[in-house]
């Protein structure tokens, strides 16, 4: 969604995000052997479709609405794969490619006309100023909303029907899918009404420069609009008198494995028609609500916030999933990184430096020991002997005068002793 | 020509040394001549190693080729015994390729003591080549130790602010491991004559005298008592694990990398670390098969810790070079993980990943060096939006980032994929841990790229940066070519590796292929 608009169109419509659908369909032989896994796929698909659609209800960035719409439609495709309707999933992938590429390129044309303004709160009343963009996007909206006999109708109807009728299907899955159909109609027409109808909220400076895009941008829109109308006819369903050509084309690829699944329940064409009518009715309700809230009365932020109450910030902030991931994984990984880095510096490297320090201190210690204890004993012995020999040293000075003096003193003492001592 | 062919390994290994001796005769003031000479010597060194790749006989890739065995110090039984098999061939080629690039990258980075610098670079090159061609443990040990000296000076003289700390840490740490390695070698040396005397088929080939011959040690491997294998494995482990480096012996690496000059980091990451893993491959696995098998859980545990731990720590580094250094710890974890899966896929991937790591991490250090030369800082926060002023640099950086995170079409993918296959064959959870490492690897590398290259230029100091010049481009283009070559068509590399790897697996797990055949037969014909 943050990419340049043609890239968004390519990524969302056909290539990257749908690769997962292709992958599961391609691996159908594995999934068919694991019915529980298929149920997981189906439930995740239906829930994704629902949550993404609810996020799309309140977004203000025109491309963001379309991005969440893609997520929601991918949910449909996974729902189809999960209930074993692989061909229906691929069929929807194909029809979706037309109208989603159209809608993205159309939004690009709007953004181009408004000098890089993506915020629908600053749009409105563009219908007559950029008519080609408006009409093609309108067709795309009709197609994605499931308007009968446009491309989206056939594939979406096929998925919803299989979600109910297939062996892995369930009424609850159908109900979720049908609710999403209503929400899709609602947020898509909200987009159309906020962008092209009501009062203009474009700022005055830009207002003067609004212009239809050049032919290089409008011609692809027209081609895709034609595709959005006719692409569904390759899978014209049996209950309307067609022959499900698309499904038959893919039959060899999605041949069921020789694993007992039990007999498929039989339903009449009438039941299928009834279900289709019900989903169309739900989509009509969605359209009606969007019409009354965004077209009859122009968009107002306060009213929109009031209308969802406490759910509004939840939808607007995408159920805080990004924040949750940041909290659970990104920040925890960063904490772990920082923590381990400290561990590395303090504990691991501490052990290394510690052993170096111990060696150095040990060396200093043994140096001290050597100097004071080992050498000390040696020096002590030397010093002791030196001290003890001090008196002896006195008579060994090496000076002749000293010897002569001592001799004379001795002689005098001796003479004195002889003269007076013996008397 | 015949003379050249018979002595090619000696010539390739000692050529840089010959160039070094001539270089020492030059006037140290004539820096241009010195630079030219060192570059020419290195490039010629690469050219004369090409015949190794051409003449190498792929059909006998598990045999030692280009062998020379000359008595050297006969008193102790040390020989000048050189030769290469497929594994060492790749590492020799990696070394002769990276050496010239590292030297070329130093042209403008080194201004002081230019002559001494190139002398040490050439000495280093000779030491590393010697390690990879030696088949005599004594000779190996000589080269293994000799190579410490030039690296010590390269970090200690031309390094960053904490160069002395980093240099002494590198030297002492490695030496500590080497001494234990030497004890292990001596244990083998002293027990060999006893074992050879008892087993005539060994004595017939290698004699019963004292020897350091690696092939002789490999021949007696299966008779080596377990207690010996246990302790020698541990001794070798410390020696090699420090070099790899494996957790928890890795802390010398970030310091050495950050402080070393660019060329030093390149050689360190691209070639020096491989000496540790090569040691495991050439010595621990084939000489100590029972010890190896016994320590598999321990080695795998350390590898997985290194993968995750290195990646997480790398993610939070504020310094580009330190980030790449920790990413090395993580990537080398992959290498050891594949190695100790002890099956052909794991070992093939492990060796290919050693080459890949040499290519992509070597290139990343060159890339960091280029920006460091311009800004004299490597702090990530200082950069941002560089792709606006340095488009060519941004492209090269992107290619190497993608190569490092293992994107298909580039070399990293081949290595990581093969390693994960090998790990998966042994244990699902090993592969899961490796997968987590890949995701984290993508996270820190792309985050680095985003913070330095993308967005708008915020820091005015970056506005006038000049894009890469021809010389800088020339250091990276060969690596890009090899990265794409391995990514698109790795068959020539696997062709060289298949036989030695199978041989290695047979030495460690003699019944591996029987088991595999039985398994294949069961898959073909389910009971």
Interface residues (C-beta under 8 A of the other chain):
Chain A: X333 X334 X336 X337 X338 X340 X341 X344 X348 X349 X351 X352 X356
Chain B: X169 X172 X173 X247 X248 X250 X251 X252 X309 X312 X313 X314 X315 X316 X317 X440 X443
